[in-house]
């Protein structure tokens, strides 16, 4: 029978911390896998709280509210990996994570459908003026009229950012009979009959509805500015389910009040409350033609389940096999396990001579290398070694002293 793999560090001593009410799917994945020390908290932690909580943690799971700073990472001496149970990783200092040899994973595709459906739903609500009619009905006023209400069919949807979510929105919109145009800073293959436009202003000037699906970067901050809003098609609708910094909300509020736009739906904000029940303020509050939601674009049971499965699987693969595919900090390596071997993971600063020194130290100890894999990025190198069973403590100590070593782990 094949030899059973045993991780070098007992599973009962692996500490896992999940914050921000991460799906129980993720908790179950680890507990079923034999990891007993899984702690789940329903809230985010401040920098100071996290620095204390993370000292003996090997795996950290977060969503979008927890900030993993350089200080936090420096305090996390045992941390192997961070799972961001969401789309983005901007809440993690990736430079510090890379420097410290901590793998960072996320789920970039798992909630795309949830966001895309909400975009279409918001489009229908706004173009049919459902918000006004809903408010009137609650006030006891019967407002049955077709004035200013339209179908989506035949209208033009402009998508800014034709990535995973943008493409999902594109498919759904075409299914409803909409014309789709889009702009992306990178060349993207259009799906269906969607048309690629050469500029942002070209899209917004021709669209009945504009939806944003871009990352938060310096180049996208206030992408929709006072100047750009003036280029929008009169009476159009703006939807932002991307990032809070992308839209100048003061300028948008003014454009709505002046009638330049007929409506807006916003789910993300520059400053968001830390937890449910905290006060929330926005320049868009009080506007009857604005649909405001509390960052729920990906908040469906299905999305959270898919995210839990996706990120947990990546963390498992890294923890038990050394597979780093999908990491934003560690170079990507995917390799099958070999029976009858020890597997060593070595993360080091990307400088010349490290691999040669590793091989020399193993050779001096009479250790035969059965498989070796190296991948580097600009900052670090990641080596996975499969060696024969004659692995001494002396050899490990020598490997720890290899020039530029960041982390050394014997997987099994």
N, C-alpha and C positions, 0 to 999 in steps of 0.2 A: 504493500500500500504506500502511496506517496506520503512523504513526511509532512506532518501538520505544521503550518507556520505559526510561530509564537512571536509576538512583538517583543522587542527587547525590554520595553517598559510595560509592566503589568497594567492591563486595562483599568483595573480598579484604582490605579494611582493617577490616571489621566483625568484632569479636572476640566470640565466644560461649563462655560457660562453663557447663557442665552439671555439677552436683554430685549426690551421693547415688545414683549408678548409675542415672540416668534412662534409660528405655528407648531402645534403639538405633533405634527407630522415629523418635524425635525427632531424633537425630543425622543419620539418613539424610535426613529431610525437608530439613534445612538444607544438607547437603552436595550433595544433588541440586539444590537451588535455587541453587547457585553460591557458597555461603558456605564458604570453605576453612578459615577459622580457628575450628574448633569443638574445644574442649578438654573432655574428659569425665573426671570423677573419680568414684571409687566411694565416697567418704566425704563427710561434712559437714565444714565448716570452722568453727573458732572465730571469734569476732568479730574478733580481731586478725589471724588468718590471712586472713579474708575481706576485711578492709580493705586488705590488701596486694594480694590477688589480683584485686580488682575495679577497680582504678584505671583500666585501659584497656579494660574490658569494656563492650560495648554491650547485650548480651542476657544475662541470668542465668537459669538454670534450676535450681530446687531442689525438694526434697520437704518433708517435715515436720520434719526435724531441724535444718536450717540456719536460724538466726535472722538476719533482715535488720533490723538496728537502725538507729536514727537516725544513729549514728556511721558505720555501714557506708554508708548512703545518702549521707551528706555526703562520704564519701571517693570515691564513685562518680561522678565528674564527667562521664563519658561515657555513663553508663547510660541507656538508653532505656526498657527494659521488663524486668519480672521475670515469669517463668512458673513458677507453683506447680503442679508436676505431681502434684497430689493434690486432695482435696476442699476443704480449708480454706485460709485465707490468714492465720490468726492468728499465724503465724511471721514475718510481715512487719509492720513499723511502718507502717500504712497512712496515718497522719497525716503522717509524714515523707515517705513516697512521694508523696503528693498535693502536699505543699508543694514538693517537688523536681521535680514534673512527670514522675514515673516511672510508667508504666502497669503495673498488676499484674493478671495473669490467672490463672485456675485452671480446674479441670475438675470442676465441682460434680456432674455426673451420670454420669461415665464408669465409676465402680466401684460403682454402686448395686446392680447385680445380684449382684456378687461378695459384697458384705456381706450382702445379703438371703438368699442361699443359705446362707451360713455360719450365720446366725441360725437358720434352719430346721434345719440339720444339728445345731447345738448343742442345740436344743430336743429333737430326737429322742434324741440321746445321753444327755441328762440325764433325760428323763422315762421312758426305758427302763432307767435305771441301768446304762448300758453301761460307765461309768468303773469302777464297782466290779467288774463281771464281767471287764473287761479286766485290771485289776490282779490279780485272783484267778487268772486263766488264766496270766498271766506268772509268778505265784508257784507254779504247778503245782497249783492248786486248781480242781476242777470245780464251778462254781456255777450250775447250770441250774435256774432257778426264775422264777416269774412274780410273786412277791411284790413289791409296790411298783413294778412296771413297768406303764406305761400307753401307750395310743395317743394320738396328737395329735388324732385325729378326735373331735369333740364337746367338746373342751376350749376354754377361753376364753383368747385371746391379747390382752394389753393392750399397746398401743403408746404410748409417751410421745414425742411429736414426730412429727407426721404429715406429714413432708416427703417428699423424693424417695425416700430409703431406706425410711422408714416405710411409704410407700404400696406399694413393691415387696414388702416383707414381708407387708403386708396381703393382696395378691393371691395370693401363694404360700400363705399360711396358709389362706385360704378354699378354695383348690384342694385342700387336704388335709382339708377338712371342719371346720375350726376356726371358732369364733365370734370375731369381731374387734371389740374396742372400743378407743377411742383418746382421748387428750387432747392438745391443742395450744393454746398461748397465743393463736394466731390462728385465725380461723374457716377451716376447711378442708372442702372438699366430700368426703364419704365415697365411697370406691369400693366397688362391689359392695354387700354387706350390712353393711359396717362401721358401727358406731354411735359417734357423737361423745358423749363424756361431759364434764361441766362442771368436773371437778376431777381432780387427780392422785390424790388419795386414793380417789376413786370408782372409778378404774380399777384401782389396785393391790389394792383390797379385794375385787374381783370376778374377778381374773384368775388362771388357773393358771400362766401364764407371762407375765412382764413384760419387754419389751424396750425399751431406751432409744435414741433417735435425735434427740438435741438438740445444739445447738452449745455451745461452751465460752464462757460469759459469766458476769458476776458473778451474774446471777440464777439460773444453773444450777449454780453451785458447791455441792457437797454437796446437790444436789437430792434424792438418796436418802439421807436422814439417819437417825439412830437413831430419831427420832420417826416419820418416814414408814415405816420398816421395820416398826414395830409395827402399821401399818395394813394390811400385806400379808396376803393370804389365807394361812392356815396351810398349810404344806407346798408353797407355790408356788416358782417358779423365777425368778431374776433374770438377765437377760442385758444386759451393757453392752458394746456395740461402738461407742459414741459418742465420748466424751471422758473422760480419766482423772479429771478433777476433779469429775465429776458424782456420783460415789458416795463416801460415807464408808466406806472399806475396813475400817477398824477396827470400825465398827458392823456392817458386813456380815459380817465374820468371826465376831463374837459371835453374830449372829442365826443363822448357819449351825451354829455349835457348840451352840447352845441348841435347835436343831431348829425354829425359827420358819420357816425356809426349808428346802426339801429339796435345793436345789442352786443353782449359779450358774455362769455363763460370763462371763469377763472378758478382753477383748482389749486394753484401753487402761488406762494407769496414770498417776498424777500425776507420777511420776518414772520415766523410761524410759532404759535404757542408750543411750549414744551410738552404739555399734556392736556388731555380732555378737561374741559371746564375752565381753563385759563382764559383770560380776556384776549380778545382778538380785535384788531383795528385795521381798516383798509379804506383808502380813498374811494373805493367803489361801493361801500355800504350805503344803503338808502336809495340806490338807483333801481327803479322798478324793472328796467330792461337788462339787468345783469344777474346771471346765475352764479352764485358763489358756493363753492364746496370746499371742505376742509382736507385737501390733499388725499382724496379717495380714489384717484384714477385707477390704481391697481388694487384697491381694497375690495376684493371679492373672495369668497371662500375658495373658489377654484384657483384663483391666482396665488393665494397664500399657500395652498396645498402644493401647487406646482413649484413655487419658489422653495418651499421646505424640502421637497424631493431633490430639486436641482442642486441647491447649495450643499445639502447634506451629502449627496453623492460625491461631489467634488472634494469636500473635506475628508470623507472616508477614503477616497482614492489616494489623497496625499498622505493621510495619517498612516494608512496600512500598506500602501504600495509605492509611495514616493512619486506618484503621478501628479504633475503640476499643471496639466492642461487647463486653461481658463484662468490662470493666476495673472494678476496685474502687476506682480512684484517679482516673482520667481520665474526664470526662463522655463518655457513649456517643454516638458519631457513626458512621454507616455511609453511605458515599457511593460511587457508581461513579466510576471514573477517567474523565477527559476527555482525548481525544487533542489533541495540538498545544498543550498548556499546561504551565506550571510549577505544581506543587502545593506550597504552603507550609503548614507546621504551626506554629501559634503557641500556646503555653501560657502563661497569665498569671494573676496573682492576680485574683480576682473583685472588681474595683472599677469604678466607672462611668467611661466615656469611652475605654476601651481600643480598642474596635472603631472608634470614630470616628477615633481617632488613627492606627490602622493604615490606614484608608481614605484619610486625608489624606496620609500619607507616600507611599502608592502613587500617588495622584493627582498629587502634585507631581513624580513621576518619569515621568509619562506612561504608567503601567502600567494596563492595562485589566483589571478584575476580571470574569471569566467565570462564576465560581461562588463562593459564600461560605456557610459553615456555621458556626454558633456554638452551643455547648452549655455550660452552666455547672453547677457544684454549689455548695455553700456556700463552698468555699475557692478554687476556681480556675475559669478559663474556658478552653475549647479551641476555637480557630478553625482551620478548614481553608479555604484560599483557592486557587482555581484562577485563574491569571492568564495573560495572553498571554506570548509568548516574549521580549518586550522587558524582561527582568529584569536590572537592573544590580547590581553589587556595592555600589554606593552605596545602592540601595534596601534591600538586606539589612542593611547597617550601620544604616540609619535604623530599620528594624523591630526590630533588636536593642535599640535605645535607647528603644523605646516603653515608656511608663510601665507598671510592674508586670510586665514580661516575665520569665518563668521559663526558658522554652526556645524556641528558634526552629530549625526544621529545614526545609531545602528537600528535598522528597521526590524530585522529579525535575524 
